[in-house]
Amino acid sequence: MTHKENQITIDMKGSDLLNGQPSNTLSNSASNGLTPPVSYHSSTFMKPISLVALTLQNALSILLLRYVRTIPGPRFINSTAVIVSEVQKTMLSLFLVINEERNIAATFKLIYNKIICQPYDTFKTGIPALLYTLQNNLLFVAISNLDAATFQVSYQLKIFTTAILMVMILRRQLSFIQWLALFLLFIGISLVQVENMTSATPKQDVNAVYGLLAVVAACTLSGLAGVYFEKILKGSDVSVWIRNIQLGVFGIFFGTITSYLSDGLEVKEKGFFYGYTNMVWTATLVHSVGGLIVALVVKHADNILKGFATSSAIILSCIVSIILFDFQLTLLFTLGAALVIFSIFLYSKPELILHVPIVNIFFKDKSVLF
């Protein structure tokens, strides 16, 4: 599920970890990553378009995947959906390179020069591709065992894991307010999970413990992959589309191995495309284009806008889940989700603490913001 943009340039004083993944990757879902500095002179027309695109993709990807995992009838095999998603992403990236180069011959020459003629750089993407393949398999497990709203909130844990790994491995420094934001994020997700595990209301196709473990593992892998890209690929001149072709090829390779090891007998017995309907194809396609959408619109957005898109997606997922999935909105879930939304904004823009009534009197010293 997830994604990202141009070349990797990280500024930890802002919140380029907003979506928990590095600039060059398009692996997963949603939306979410380490983003390069953005011009404040972006088109006023494109900003609302960016907001709508990010919000819809973040929400629809989860809602559609949850829907196709719960409707009656044959269910597709998770590991095959990961491969399909990687194939779709790679093909879309190839089309975008062709669009940029305006020439098919020039496109394949560029791919040859950047991928075949630079094998060391290409093989470096193999490690994050493996991590993202495992992550995507875990995300399918998680969305099969958590309702869409709970998953949408819980998956924001990737912000927490990426930030912690950045501090531990890359020795990055966070401001006091950013640490506070991460603490509030953790508390918010914990409240949501407590509500999910203790709910007396029966939920269809929900295994709270199994789903939570899958989310935690997926977010940890997402953070590791993000740190890897930041550490060894920073300053790369490879375009985002070429990078995603590299990741896609390795993703297909590792996805095939994973599918063979975990579901080989089932795939052999039922067929690779068992359970695939038009809705399943739509769900995998929406999942695939997530990072591409972010990459296309990021130059028109800033961290606040992306935070707003993430928060809007959480709210939209809750509303649709109530309508389609008989989701019950409780006080504990609402409090947890509100904390998560607030922490996303606060981590992205620490100075927002100065505008919170009562609380701001404790943060008159602006040095805590940096």
C-alpha positions in Angstrom: 0.0 0.0 0.0 1.9 2.6 -0.3 4.8 5.3 -2.1 6.8 8.4 -3.0 8.4 11.1 -4.9 11.4 12.6 -6.6 14.8 12.1 -5.0 15.4 11.7 -1.3 16.0 14.9 0.6 14.9 14.8 4.2 14.4 17.5 6.7 13.6 16.1 10.1 12.8 19.5 11.5 9.6 19.4 9.5 7.7 16.2 9.2 8.9 14.5 6.1 8.1 11.3 7.8 4.4 12.1 7.6 3.5 9.0 5.7 6.3 6.8 7.0 8.1 6.1 3.7 10.9 7.5 1.7 10.6 9.8 -1.3 11.5 7.3 -3.9 9.3 4.4 -3.0 5.8 3.5 -4.2 5.2 0.5 -2.3 2.1 0.7 -0.4 -0.6 2.5 0.5 -1.4 4.6 0.9 -0.1 7.5 1.2 1.9 8.2 3.1 6.2 9.3 3.3 9.4 11.2 3.5 8.8 14.2 1.2 11.2 16.7 -0.4 10.8 20.3 0.3 7.9 21.9 -1.5 7.5 25.2 -3.1 5.1 27.6 -1.3 4.2 29.1 -4.7 2.3 26.0 -5.8 -0.7 26.5 -7.9 -3.8 27.4 -5.8 -5.8 25.4 -8.3 -3.7 22.2 -7.8 -3.8 22.3 -4.0 -7.5 21.3 -3.6 -7.0 18.8 -6.4 -4.1 17.4 -4.5 -6.1 17.2 -1.3 -9.0 15.4 -3.0 -6.7 12.9 -4.8 -4.7 12.1 -1.7 -7.8 11.8 0.5 -9.7 9.6 -1.9 -6.8 7.3 -2.6 -6.0 6.9 1.1 -9.6 6.1 2.0 -10.7 4.1 -1.1 -7.6 1.9 -1.1 -8.4 0.6 2.4 -12.2 0.5 2.0 -12.1 -1.4 -1.3 -9.6 -3.9 0.0 -11.7 -4.4 3.1 -14.8 -4.8 1.0 -13.4 -7.4 -1.4 -12.1 -9.4 1.6 -15.6 -9.5 3.3 -18.1 -9.9 0.5 -19.6 -13.4 0.1 -18.0 -15.7 -2.5 -14.5 -17.0 -3.4 -11.8 -14.8 -1.9 -8.6 -14.1 -3.8 -5.3 -15.3 -2.4 -3.5 -12.4 -0.7 0.0 -13.1 -2.0 -1.2 -13.1 -5.6 -2.8 -9.7 -5.1 0.6 -8.3 -4.0 2.2 -9.6 -7.3 -0.7 -8.1 -9.3 -0.3 -4.8 -7.5 3.5 -4.7 -8.3 2.8 -5.5 -12.0 0.3 -2.7 -12.2 2.6 -0.2 -10.5 5.5 -1.2 -12.8 3.4 -0.8 -15.9 2.1 2.6 -14.8 5.6 3.8 -14.0 6.7 2.6 -17.5 3.9 4.6 -19.1 4.9 7.7 -17.1 8.5 7.4 -18.2 7.3 7.2 -21.8 5.1 10.2 -21.2 8.1 12.2 -19.9 10.5 11.1 -22.7 7.9 11.5 -25.4 9.6 8.7 -27.2 9.4 4.9 -26.7 13.0 4.3 -28.0 14.3 7.1 -25.7 12.4 5.5 -22.8 14.0 2.1 -23.2 17.4 3.6 -23.8 17.0 5.5 -20.5 15.9 2.3 -18.7 18.8 0.5 -20.2 21.3 3.2 -19.0 19.8 3.6 -15.5 18.9 0.0 -14.7 21.0 -2.4 -16.8 24.2 -0.3 -17.0 24.1 0.5 -13.3 23.6 -2.9 -11.7 25.0 -1.9 -8.3 22.5 0.9 -8.0 19.7 -1.3 -9.3 20.5 -4.2 -6.9 20.5 -1.7 -4.0 16.7 -1.4 -4.4 16.4 -5.2 -3.9 16.5 -4.9 -0.1 13.7 -2.3 0.3 11.8 -4.2 -2.4 11.9 -7.3 -0.3 10.9 -5.4 2.8 8.0 -3.8 1.0 6.9 -7.1 -0.4 6.7 -8.6 3.1 5.0 -5.4 4.3 2.3 -5.6 1.6 1.6 -9.2 2.4 1.2 -8.3 6.0 -1.1 -5.4 5.1 -3.4 -7.7 3.2 -3.5 -9.9 6.4 -4.2 -6.9 8.5 -7.0 -5.5 6.4 -8.5 -9.0 6.3 -8.6 -9.0 10.1 -9.4 -5.4 11.0 -12.4 -3.2 10.0 -11.4 -0.4 7.6 -11.7 2.4 10.1 -9.5 0.6 12.8 -6.9 -0.3 10.1 -6.8 3.3 8.8 -6.1 4.7 12.2 -3.7 1.9 13.3 -1.6 2.1 10.1 -0.5 5.6 11.1 1.8 3.7 13.5 4.2 3.8 10.5 4.9 7.4 11.4 6.0 6.3 14.8 8.2 3.4 13.7 9.9 5.3 10.9 10.7 8.2 13.3 12.1 5.9 16.0 14.2 4.0 13.5 15.5 7.3 12.0 16.6 8.4 15.5 18.2 5.0 16.3 19.9 4.3 13.0 20.5 7.6 11.3 21.0 9.6 14.6 18.4 12.1 13.6 17.1 14.5 16.2 13.5 15.3 17.0 12.2 18.3 18.8 10.4 18.0 22.1 7.1 18.7 20.4 7.7 16.0 17.8 8.4 13.5 20.6 5.1 14.7 22.2 3.3 14.2 18.9 4.7 10.6 18.6 3.6 9.9 22.2 0.1 11.1 21.5 0.0 9.1 18.3 0.9 5.9 20.2 -1.7 6.7 22.8 -4.3 7.3 20.2 -3.6 4.1 18.3 -3.6 2.2 21.6 -7.0 3.5 22.6 -8.4 2.4 19.2 -6.9 -1.0 19.6 -8.2 -1.4 23.2 -11.7 -0.5 21.9 -11.3 -3.0 19.1 -10.2 -5.9 21.3 -12.7 -5.3 24.1 -15.8 -4.5 22.0 -18.8 -6.4 22.9 -20.3 -5.9 19.5 -19.6 -8.9 17.2 -17.7 -7.9 14.1 -17.6 -9.8 10.8 -14.2 -11.2 9.7 -12.3 -9.5 12.5 -9.5 -11.0 14.5 -8.2 -8.1 16.6 -5.0 -9.6 17.9 -4.0 -11.1 14.5 -4.7 -7.9 12.8 -2.8 -5.8 15.3 0.3 -8.0 15.0 0.2 -7.7 11.2 -0.1 -3.9 11.4 2.8 -3.6 13.8 5.0 -5.9 11.7 4.1 -4.0 8.5 4.8 -0.6 10.0 8.1 -1.8 11.3 9.1 -3.1 7.9 7.9 0.2 6.4 10.2 2.1 8.7 13.2 -0.1 8.0 12.7 0.3 4.3 12.4 4.0 4.7 15.6 4.3 6.7 17.4 2.1 4.2 16.5 4.4 1.3 17.4 7.5 3.3 20.8 6.0 4.3 22.1 4.6 1.1 20.2 6.3 -1.8 20.1 9.9 -0.7 21.3 12.2 -3.5 20.5 9.7 -6.2 19.8 11.2 -9.6 17.5 8.4 -10.7 14.0 9.6 -11.4 11.1 8.5 -9.3 9.5 6.5 -12.2 12.8 4.6 -13.0 13.2 3.9 -9.3 9.7 2.5 -9.1 10.4 0.3 -12.1 13.4 -1.1 -10.3 11.3 -1.6 -7.1 8.5 -3.2 -9.1 10.7 -5.7 -10.9 12.2 -6.8 -7.6 8.8 -6.7 -6.0 7.4 -9.1 -8.6 10.3 -11.4 -8.1 10.1 -11.5 -4.3 6.3 -11.5 -4.5 6.4 -14.7 -6.6 8.8 -16.4 -4.2 6.6 -15.4 -1.2 3.5 -16.6 -3.0 5.1 -19.9 -3.8 6.3 -20.5 -0.2 3.2 -19.4 1.6 0.4 -20.2 -0.8 2.0 -22.4 -3.5 -0.3 -25.4 -3.0 -3.5 -23.2 -2.9 -2.4 -21.3 -6.1 -1.7 -24.6 -7.8 -5.1 -26.1 -6.8 -7.3 -23.0 -7.4 -5.3 -21.0 -9.9 -3.5 -17.7 -9.7 -6.5 -15.5 -10.4 -8.9 -17.5 -8.2 -11.5 -15.1 -6.7 -10.6 -12.2 -8.9 -13.6 -10.0 -9.9 -13.8 -6.6 -11.5 -14.0 -5.1 -8.0 -10.8 -7.0 -6.9 -9.0 -5.7 -10.0 -10.2 -2.2 -9.1 -9.0 -2.5 -5.5 -5.5 -3.6 -6.5 -5.3 -0.8 -9.1 -6.3 1.9 -6.6 -3.7 0.4 -4.2 -1.1 0.5 -6.9 -1.6 4.1 -8.0 -1.4 5.5 -4.5 2.3 6.4 -4.5 2.1 7.6 -8.1 -0.7 10.0 -7.1 1.4 11.3 -4.2 4.5 11.7 -6.5 2.4 13.6 -9.0 0.8 16.0 -6.6 3.5 16.5 -3.9 5.0 19.5 -5.5 1.7 21.3 -5.1 1.2 20.3 -1.5 2.9 20.9 1.8 3.0 18.8 5.0 -0.1 20.4 6.4 -2.1 19.5 3.3 -0.9 15.9 3.4 -1.7 15.7 7.1 -5.2 17.1 6.3 -5.6 14.5 3.5 -4.6 11.7 5.9 -6.9 12.9 8.6 -9.8 13.4 6.1 -9.2 9.8 4.9 -9.6 8.5 8.5 -12.8 10.4 8.9 -14.1 9.3 5.5 -13.2 5.7 6.3 -15.2 5.9 9.5 -18.2 7.3 7.8 -18.2 4.7 5.0 -17.5 1.9 7.5 -20.6 2.9 9.4 -22.7 2.9 6.3 -21.3 -0.2 4.5 -19.7 -2.4 7.2 -22.0 -1.8 10.2 -19.2 -0.1 12.1 -20.1 1.2 15.5 -18.4 4.5 16.4 -17.6 4.5 20.2 -16.3 7.2 22.5 -13.0 5.4 23.0 -12.5 5.0 19.2 -13.4 8.6 18.6 -11.0 9.8 21.3 -8.2 7.6 19.9 -8.8 8.7 16.3 -8.9 12.4 17.3 -5.5 12.0 19.1 -4.0 10.4 16.0 -5.3 13.1 13.7 -4.0 15.8 16.1 -0.6 14.1 16.4 -0.2 13.9 12.6 -0.7 17.7 12.4 1.5 18.4 15.4 4.4 16.2 14.2 4.2 17.8 10.8 4.0 21.4 12.1 5.3 21.6 15.7 4.5 25.3 15.9 0.8 24.4 15.9 1.1 23.8 19.7 1.4 27.6 20.1 -2.2 27.9 18.9 -3.8 25.4 21.3 -5.6 27.2 24.1 -4.3 26.7 27.6 -1.7 24.2 26.4 0.3 27.0 24.6 1.1 28.7 27.9 3.4 25.8 28.7 5.3 26.3 25.4 6.2 29.9 25.4 9.9 29.0 24.8 9.9 28.4 21.0 13.2 26.4 21.3 11.1 23.3 22.1 9.8 23.5 18.5 13.2 23.0 16.9 
